[in-house]
Amino acid sequence: MLNQQTTATKIEPFDRRNACPGLSRMVMARDGAIARIKLPLGRLTADQAFALAEIAEKFGPGAVELSIRSNIQLRAIAPENWEHAVTALYQAGFGANNPAADDIRNVMVSPTAGIDRHQACDATPLARQLLAALENNADHHALSPKFSFQIDGGEACAMVSHPGDIWLSATDDGRHFAFGFASSPDGTALGRVEIDDALPFIEAALRLFLAHSKGAARMKQLFETLAVEEFLKELIASCPFTVDSAADWQRRQPRPCAHLGAHVQVDGRLYIGAMPLLGRLDTTQLRALAALSQKGSGGEIRLTPWQGVILPNVDAAHCDKVLRQLHTLGLATDAKAPQSRLRSCTGSTGCASALSDTQTDARDLASLLEVDSPDAVHLTGCAKSCAALAPLPHTLLARAPGRYDVFFADKAGPSRFGRLLATDVTIDAAARLLNSPERKP
């Protein structure tokens, strides 16, 4: 977690923006300031990637972090470079047209939105309309930087377990969106609306939230004092269109590991997904990805909520060459590769809350895990679990430098990470446990 010292002018205590880093309001951590760059739809042009590599070398540590919300972070920015870094990022096209709206551009879509051959609809038009509405309506600028939206088109390559404040998920007929609040699309929907009514429905929900919030930053906090049934009843009454029941709706299961390797798009071309180790790209890798995207995917790079990248629109004739080049860069495209299954927070080198250097420990673990072990593993330096919104199949929770408790995900608990498999073990011991066929309780 971050030390809550910001580089901006002092903000009033109840200002919701004083919660996490943004582009022009950096937050101090142990290793320096953090700038969080919110990418519309999680997409990056080749030109932006080249510019970002230059900025990371000039003002940061020469690397960028891919976030679990398909955004980018720059870390370790020295105080004397804060203003220069922000100016350079805006000049490269990373800021909102209205700087007051930069914090609230938290609209997630699938990394394959618009190209996924299994999608029920193309979610990108609604997502773009929502981004424009958030930016152009000053009332929305009061939202917390953590307030998030998900527009799900029913893609096979999708992260549907991330909890958000407002989510819409396309029904199989492609004509409606099911919706929910303070939950995720893999759960129960509260109702459904026609696609043409989706944007006014979201805006009505935002107006009602802001009217009732009284300092609550998130939907889940509002529902601690206002029953969701009452909120929904009032919301439906305010809508000049029909809101139907979605009691029988269930989101189709995404395809496992559809964010890795080569997959056929709706137009017959391919997209190729790859994972850098622990979601970090050095500037050499970033520049090479930018060049590769120019040659094979129309100059576009899409980020994934698994802290990876997707190159879309690759011709089948170039697929093998692109895969080889990604491997040469040190990116994994196979779900069985250990680095494809590992996730880690910044750790004690950059965060005062972390009890261990999780980055180094995770690299050591990657060298010890067997290739055919399928389960994902999350190393977290503290119980805040900043790098995972929901528990992964296995969690290593730091207790001290180089020592961890090991959990197996289980919704029955007793911990939110699941069942405890081992306590106060080294990385070597954790690897032996994770490689064991008896690792599940």
Secondary structure, DSSP 8 states (H G I E B T S, - for coil): -----BSSS---TT-TTTTS--SSS-EEETTEEEEEE--GGGEEEHHHHHHHHHHHHHHSSSEEEE-TTS-EEEEEE-GGGHHHHHHHHHHTT-S-SSGGGGGG--EE--TTTTTBTT-SS--HHHHHHHHHHHHH-GGGGGS-TT--EEEE---SS----S-EEEEEEE-TTSSEEEEEEEE-TTS---EEEEGGGHHHHHHHHHHHHHHH-TT--SHHHHTTTS-HHHHHHHHHHH-SS--B--TT-------TTTTSEEEEBTTS-EEEEEB-GGGEEEHHHHHHHHHHHHHHSTTEEEE-TTS-EEEEEE-GGGHHHHHHHHHHTT-B--TTSHHHHEEE---TTT-TT-SS-HHHHHHHHHHHS-TT----EEEESSTT-TT-SS--SEEEEEEETTEEEEEE--TT-SBTTBEEEEEEE-HHHHHHHHHSTT---
